Amino acid sequence: MKLLRFAAAVSFWLSLATADKEAALARLDAPENDDGYNQELLDLVAIPSVSSLPENQPDILRAAAWLEARLKKAGMENVQVLHTQGPRPVVYAECLHAPPGAPTALVYAHYDVQPAADTADLWTSPPFEPEIRGGRAWGRGVDDDKGSGVLPPIQALEALLASGGSVPINVKVMLEGEEEVGSPFLEPFLAKHAGLLAADFVLSADGGQIAADQPAALLGLRGALAVEVQVATATTDVHSGMAGGAVQNPARSLAQLLSTMWHPNNSIAVAGWYDNVREISEGDREDMAAYGFDEQRELLGPLGASAAVGEEGYTSLERLWHRPTLEVVGIGGGF
């Protein structure tokens, strides 16, 4: 089963030298390597590197040590586990033997994962006891980010170096352990190690590919602002049968408040929301046309959604790439 083969091959597609590309791809594609790549994924996913729970701090350190050893095995140099101001370290490695004048890329990914305790009853197999079923790996972090972001660049670099070739650009790798909690200590870490991490561009490996036969390179994402709204209409819990109709229901108030944030055409009604949104250019439209977006394959099908819904006057891809959005990511109240 070639769970990682294509993802590993494309992660460094732009940095593969023409002379070395075929040898590196052949190594990644070799059937005898499949079991090894698959087992690496299962081994890494089995480490419950949950950054939001203090009880998983030893696992964070264990995952960092695992990656340190794996980067050394791949042939990377100056491999280090670097501590931040917080409890979760950064794993660093480099390969700086490109010809003079070659650019330097800093490859970013994160090895921490979200907790799974609240969804444990929905798993066929335990989230941190990964297994392969039907040609797919199942476990917490198989996708985000160990299988899609952490392992592929390591394997791609290893394939290049092991094939007797050289990496045509300088490459630095930085794997952090706190992305899932908002990277609170990343900014001071970057400032402290600015010289070590200096690069001409940063390639975020935190992402996926569109399909098994179509890679993707993310050039940017929309920014995000999170706001939590709490509504209370009494100082104690209220019985809906005894007080309903005479005391304002906070869940109803919240629903009414939220409903005012959109116009009937699904545009956002919040004042000033669109003030600095750049209009979609002809170049943007050419890029979207060249991309060949398949709404059913890439959006509706994977989500099990029956129809696309959004701001009128724009396609789904325009909404995803070029228009702002306002979403409710969680709501609760009562019993």
C-alpha positions, 0 to 999 in steps of 0.5 A, a space after each residue: 500500500 502506497 499511503 505516503 508515496 505520492 505525498 512524499 514525492 511532491 512535497 519537494 517537487 520544486 526543489 528536486 534537481 532534474 538529474 536526481 528527480 527520477 532516482 529519488 522518485 524511483 526510491 519513493 516508489 519502490 515496493 520494498 519501501 512501502 512497509 517502512 514508510 507505512 510503519 513510520 507513519 503508524 509509529 509516529 501517530 501512536 505517540 499521543 503528542 497532544 499539546 493542549 493537555 499537560 498530561 501529554 507533555 511527556 509524549 510531546 518530548 517523546 515525539 520530538 526525540 523520535 523526529 530528531 532521530 528520524 531527521 538524522 537517519 534521513 541524512 540531515 545535519 545540525 539536527 537539534 531539539 530546541 526549547 522554547 519559552 514554553 514546554 513544547 520544543 522545536 525540532 530543527 535540521 538543515 541541509 546547506 550544500 547547494 551551489 553558491 547563490 542558491 536560495 534557502 527554504 525553511 520548511 515548516 510543519 507541526 508534530 502536535 495533534 488535537 485531543 481525541 478523548 471527546 470523540 473516542 466513542 466514534 472511533 473504530 480503533 483507538 485514535 492512538 493505536 493507528 491501523 491500516 484499513 482498506 488502504 488507508 491509515 486511521 489514527 489521530 494525526 494521520 492527516 493533520 499533520 504527521 502524515 501530510 506535513 511532517 513525514 513527507 518532506 523528511 522522506 523526500 529529502 532522504 530519497 534525494 540524498 540516498 539516491 546519490 544526488 544533491 539538494 539543489 537549494 539549501 533546506 532548513 526544517 523546523 517542526 513545532 509542537 504547539 500549533 494546535 494551541 495557537 503557537 503561543 511561544 513561536 514568535 519569541 522563538 523565531 526572534 531568538 533564533 533568527 539567524 539559524 532560521 534565516 531563509 529566502 522563503 518559507 514552505 508550509 508543509 502543514 496541508 494536504 493535496 487535492 487528490 491522489 494524482 494532484 499535488 498542491 502548494 499553498 501560497 497563502 491562507 485567510 487570516 482569522 479572528 476568534 470571538 466568544 460570545 456569552 449570553 445570560 438572562 438570569 442569575 440561575 438556571 431556569 426551568 423552561 416549563 415553569 418560566 418559559 414565555 415570561 423570562 428571556 431564553 438566552 439560547 434564543 437571544 444568542 440565535 437571534 443575535 447570530 442571525 443578524 450577521 448575514 443578509 438573505 443573500 449570504 453576504 456578511 452584514 457586519 459593518 466594515 467587513 468588506 472594507 479592505 477586501 481586494 476585488 478578484 482580478 483577471 489574474 486571479 480568475 486565470 489561476 482559478 481556471 487553470 486550477 480546474 476546481 472540481 466542486 463535487 470531488 473536492 468540496 461536496 463529496 468529501 463532506 457529504 454535503 448536498 449543495 454548495 451554499 455561500 455568498 451570492 454572485 461568487 463560485 465556491 472556489 471564489 468564496 474559498 480563495 478570495 472572499 472573507 467568511 464569518 462562521 459559527 464554530 461552536 454553540 451550546 447552552 442548557 442541557 
